[in-house]
């Protein structure tokens, strides 16, 4: 991660096309308070490493917003595009200290109105200047944005400036995107393991399992898993898990089931070994 003090020097894009920046009035007391309150992550205004920001498409300057602001813009863009058939263009988003300083100096020499360095909400990656018709007061796009953008946390604060800036919106952090519904829990299904019995003998049979539940196996099971109690209790636990034994009349049918299970097991082992 870059040092906060060096963050604004991360790219030369910050000083390109200064003439494309929209006019930005000197902040009033509300904006100054917001600029101070906007601090996050321990960084300073205009000195946020781009590695902690989210990239968004812009036509000038640095293409970044704070991650939550970028998500809110993305969802707002989806609605705007559905309404007008064109994307909600961002003409400028994050503005680092070097770019703000250059704009301020240009303003002092007769260029576009610019906020004093360190006071712009653009420096917190929480402001956007929008195009796509939004920059024109009274346009359908501007009217739509004024009515709908606040639901996504984007406030038309430029409307309140002493020199009205219809293009300027600021993210207030209030948007809570809808989270996708969690996947439905799978329907409970009957176990594919069954206890079968024939002639007083029992086997646990499944797709890859065929073992006789005789005394030797049950004692081995008790020892391996530290199961207390009698073998009768263990048999009862197996019945509770796999159901009551299914009586198979023919020993030949039992042999067939076991042969299928062993064949599947052999096939699985062969696949794993290939």
C-alpha positions as CSV (number, residue, x, y, z in Angstrom):
1,X,0.0,0.0,0.0
2,X,1.3,3.5,-0.8
3,X,2.1,6.0,1.9
4,X,-0.9,8.4,2.3
5,X,1.4,11.3,1.7
6,X,2.5,9.9,-1.7
7,X,-0.8,8.7,-2.9
8,X,-1.6,11.7,-5.1
9,X,1.5,11.1,-7.1
10,X,0.5,7.5,-8.1
11,X,-0.5,8.4,-11.6
12,X,0.0,11.2,-14.1
13,X,-3.7,11.0,-15.0
14,X,-4.4,13.4,-12.2
15,X,-3.0,16.3,-14.2
16,X,-4.4,15.5,-17.6
17,X,-7.3,17.5,-19.2
18,X,-7.9,20.0,-16.4
19,X,-10.1,21.9,-18.8
20,X,-12.6,19.1,-18.7
21,X,-13.3,19.5,-15.0
22,X,-16.7,21.0,-14.3
23,X,-16.7,24.3,-12.3
24,X,-16.8,23.7,-8.6
25,X,-17.6,26.5,-6.2
26,X,-15.7,27.4,-3.1
27,X,-17.2,25.3,-0.3
28,X,-19.7,26.9,2.1
29,X,-19.6,26.0,5.8
30,X,-21.7,22.8,5.1
31,X,-19.2,21.6,2.6
32,X,-16.2,22.3,4.8
33,X,-17.9,20.3,7.6
34,X,-18.6,17.5,5.3
35,X,-15.0,17.5,3.9
36,X,-13.7,17.1,7.5
37,X,-16.3,14.5,8.4
38,X,-15.6,12.5,5.2
39,X,-12.2,11.4,6.4
40,X,-11.9,7.6,6.4
41,X,-9.2,4.9,6.6
42,X,-6.8,7.3,8.2
43,X,-6.1,9.1,4.9
44,X,-6.3,12.8,4.1
45,X,-8.4,14.6,1.6
46,X,-7.0,13.9,-1.9
47,X,-4.3,11.6,-0.6
48,X,-6.1,8.2,-0.7
49,X,-4.1,5.3,-2.2
50,X,-5.9,4.1,-5.3
51,X,-5.4,0.6,-4.0
52,X,-8.2,1.0,-1.5
53,X,-10.6,2.5,-4.0
54,X,-12.8,0.9,-6.6
55,X,-12.3,1.7,-10.3
56,X,-15.3,3.2,-12.2
57,X,-15.5,4.6,-15.7
58,X,-14.8,8.3,-16.0
59,X,-14.1,10.7,-18.9
60,X,-11.4,12.7,-17.1
61,X,-9.3,12.5,-14.0
62,X,-8.8,9.4,-11.9
63,X,-11.3,6.6,-12.3
64,X,-12.0,5.8,-8.7
65,X,-14.6,6.0,-5.9
66,X,-14.8,4.7,-2.4
67,X,-16.0,1.1,-2.6
68,X,-19.5,1.7,-1.1
69,X,-20.0,4.7,-3.3
70,X,-19.0,2.7,-6.4
71,X,-21.5,0.0,-5.5
72,X,-24.2,2.6,-5.1
73,X,-23.3,4.2,-8.4
74,X,-23.4,0.8,-10.1
75,X,-26.9,0.0,-8.9
76,X,-28.1,3.6,-9.7
77,X,-26.5,3.2,-13.2
78,X,-28.6,0.1,-13.8
79,X,-31.8,2.0,-13.1
80,X,-30.8,5.0,-15.0
81,X,-29.8,2.9,-18.0
82,X,-33.2,1.2,-17.9
83,X,-35.0,4.5,-17.8
84,X,-33.0,6.3,-20.6
85,X,-31.3,3.6,-22.6
86,X,-27.9,5.0,-21.9
87,X,-25.4,4.6,-19.1
88,X,-25.0,7.2,-16.3
89,X,-21.7,8.7,-17.3
90,X,-19.3,10.0,-14.7
91,X,-17.3,13.0,-16.0
92,X,-15.2,13.1,-12.9
93,X,-15.0,11.2,-9.6
94,X,-12.0,11.0,-7.2
95,X,-9.8,14.0,-7.5
96,X,-6.4,13.8,-5.7
97,X,-4.7,16.7,-4.1
98,X,-2.4,17.4,-7.0
99,X,-5.2,17.8,-9.4
100,X,-7.2,19.9,-7.0
101,X,-4.2,22.1,-6.5
102,X,-3.8,22.5,-10.3
103,X,-7.4,23.4,-10.7
104,X,-7.3,25.9,-7.9
105,X,-4.2,27.6,-9.4
106,X,-5.9,27.7,-12.8
107,X,-9.0,29.3,-11.2
108,X,-6.7,32.0,-9.6
109,X,-5.5,32.8,-13.1
110,X,-9.0,33.1,-14.6
111,X,-9.9,29.4,-15.2
112,X,-13.0,27.5,-14.1
113,X,-14.3,28.0,-10.6
114,X,-12.5,25.5,-8.3
115,X,-12.6,24.6,-4.6
116,X,-9.7,25.2,-2.4
117,X,-7.4,22.1,-2.1
118,X,-8.3,19.9,0.8
119,X,-11.9,21.0,0.9
120,X,-13.5,19.2,-2.1
121,X,-15.7,16.1,-1.5
122,X,-14.1,14.8,-4.7
123,X,-11.0,14.5,-2.5
124,X,-12.8,11.9,-0.4
125,X,-13.8,9.8,-3.5
126,X,-17.4,10.5,-2.5
127,X,-18.5,13.0,-5.2
128,X,-19.3,12.6,-8.9
129,X,-19.9,15.1,-11.7
130,X,-22.4,13.3,-14.0
131,X,-23.0,13.7,-17.7
132,X,-25.6,11.9,-19.8
133,X,-27.9,14.9,-19.7
134,X,-27.7,15.3,-15.9
135,X,-25.5,18.4,-16.2
136,X,-28.4,20.4,-17.7
137,X,-30.8,21.8,-15.2
138,X,-34.4,20.9,-16.0
139,X,-33.6,18.1,-18.4
140,X,-35.5,14.8,-18.0
141,X,-32.3,13.1,-16.9
142,X,-31.5,15.7,-14.3
143,X,-35.1,15.6,-13.0
144,X,-35.0,11.8,-12.8
145,X,-31.7,11.9,-10.9
146,X,-32.9,14.5,-8.4
147,X,-35.9,12.3,-7.7
148,X,-34.2,8.9,-7.7
149,X,-30.5,9.2,-6.9
150,X,-31.0,9.9,-3.1
151,X,-32.5,6.4,-2.7
152,X,-29.0,5.2,-3.6
153,X,-27.3,7.6,-1.3
154,X,-26.3,10.1,-4.1
155,X,-27.5,13.5,-3.1
156,X,-27.9,16.4,-5.6
157,X,-25.9,18.8,-3.3
158,X,-24.8,20.9,-6.3
159,X,-28.4,22.3,-6.4
160,X,-27.7,24.1,-3.2
161,X,-24.4,25.8,-4.1
162,X,-24.3,29.6,-4.5
163,X,-23.5,28.9,-8.1
164,X,-25.8,26.0,-8.9
165,X,-24.0,22.9,-10.2
166,X,-26.6,20.4,-11.5
167,X,-23.9,17.9,-12.3
168,X,-22.5,17.6,-8.8
169,X,-23.7,14.8,-6.5
170,X,-22.3,13.5,-3.3
171,X,-22.6,10.1,-1.7
172,X,-23.8,10.1,1.9
173,X,-23.1,6.5,2.8
174,X,-26.8,5.6,3.4
175,X,-27.3,3.0,0.6
176,X,-27.8,-0.6,1.6
177,X,-27.8,-2.8,-1.5
178,X,-30.2,-5.7,-1.5
179,X,-28.4,-8.9,-0.7
180,X,-29.3,-12.0,-2.7
181,X,-31.5,-14.5,-0.9
182,X,-29.6,-17.4,0.6
183,X,-29.9,-20.6,-1.3
184,X,-32.8,-22.8,-0.1
185,X,-31.7,-25.6,2.2
186,X,-31.7,-28.9,0.4
187,X,-34.7,-31.0,0.9
188,X,-34.0,-33.7,3.5
189,X,-33.6,-37.0,1.7
190,X,-33.5,-40.5,2.9
191,X,-30.1,-41.9,3.4
192,X,-28.7,-44.1,0.5
193,X,-27.4,-46.5,3.2
194,X,-29.6,-49.3,4.2
195,X,-29.5,-52.2,6.7
196,X,-30.6,-55.4,5.1
197,X,-31.1,-58.7,6.8
198,X,-31.4,-62.3,5.8
199,X,-31.5,-65.4,7.9
200,X,-30.6,-63.6,11.1
201,X,-27.6,-61.8,9.6
202,X,-27.4,-58.0,8.8
203,X,-25.4,-55.9,6.4
204,X,-25.0,-52.2,6.0
205,X,-25.1,-51.6,2.2
206,X,-24.8,-48.4,0.2
207,X,-23.4,-47.3,-3.1
208,X,-19.8,-47.8,-1.9
209,X,-20.4,-49.8,1.2
210,X,-21.1,-53.4,2.0
211,X,-20.2,-54.6,5.5
212,X,-21.7,-57.3,7.7
213,X,-22.9,-56.0,11.0
214,X,-21.5,-58.9,12.9
215,X,-20.0,-59.0,16.4
216,X,-16.5,-58.5,15.2
217,X,-17.3,-55.4,13.2
218,X,-19.5,-53.9,15.9
219,X,-16.7,-54.3,18.5
220,X,-14.3,-52.7,16.1
221,X,-16.7,-49.8,15.6
222,X,-17.1,-49.3,19.3
223,X,-13.4,-49.3,19.9
224,X,-12.6,-47.0,17.0
225,X,-15.1,-44.3,18.0
226,X,-15.2,-44.9,21.7
227,X,-18.8,-45.7,21.8
228,X,-20.1,-46.7,25.2
229,X,-22.8,-49.2,26.1
230,X,-23.6,-52.6,24.8
231,X,-23.7,-53.9,21.2
232,X,-27.4,-53.8,21.5
233,X,-27.3,-50.1,22.0
234,X,-25.0,-49.7,19.0
235,X,-27.4,-51.7,16.8
236,X,-30.2,-49.5,18.0
237,X,-28.2,-46.4,17.1
238,X,-27.5,-47.8,13.6
239,X,-31.2,-48.5,13.1
240,X,-32.0,-44.9,14.3
241,X,-29.6,-43.5,11.6
242,X,-30.3,-45.9,8.7
243,X,-33.8,-47.2,9.5
244,X,-35.1,-50.6,10.4
245,X,-33.5,-53.5,8.6
246,X,-35.0,-54.4,5.3
247,X,-35.6,-58.2,5.2
248,X,-34.3,-59.8,2.0
249,X,-35.9,-63.2,1.4
250,X,-33.2,-64.6,-0.8
251,X,-29.5,-64.9,0.1
252,X,-28.8,-64.6,-3.6
253,X,-30.3,-61.1,-3.6
254,X,-28.1,-60.2,-0.7
255,X,-25.1,-61.4,-2.6
256,X,-26.2,-59.3,-5.6
257,X,-26.5,-56.1,-3.6
258,X,-23.0,-56.7,-2.0
259,X,-21.5,-57.4,-5.4
260,X,-22.9,-54.1,-6.8
261,X,-21.5,-52.2,-3.8
262,X,-18.1,-53.8,-4.2
263,X,-18.1,-53.1,-7.9
264,X,-18.8,-49.4,-7.3
265,X,-16.1,-49.2,-4.8
266,X,-13.6,-50.8,-7.1
267,X,-14.6,-48.4,-9.9
268,X,-14.2,-45.4,-7.5
269,X,-10.7,-46.6,-6.4
270,X,-9.8,-47.1,-10.1
271,X,-10.9,-43.6,-11.0
272,X,-9.0,-42.0,-8.1
273,X,-5.9,-43.9,-9.1
274,X,-6.0,-42.9,-12.8
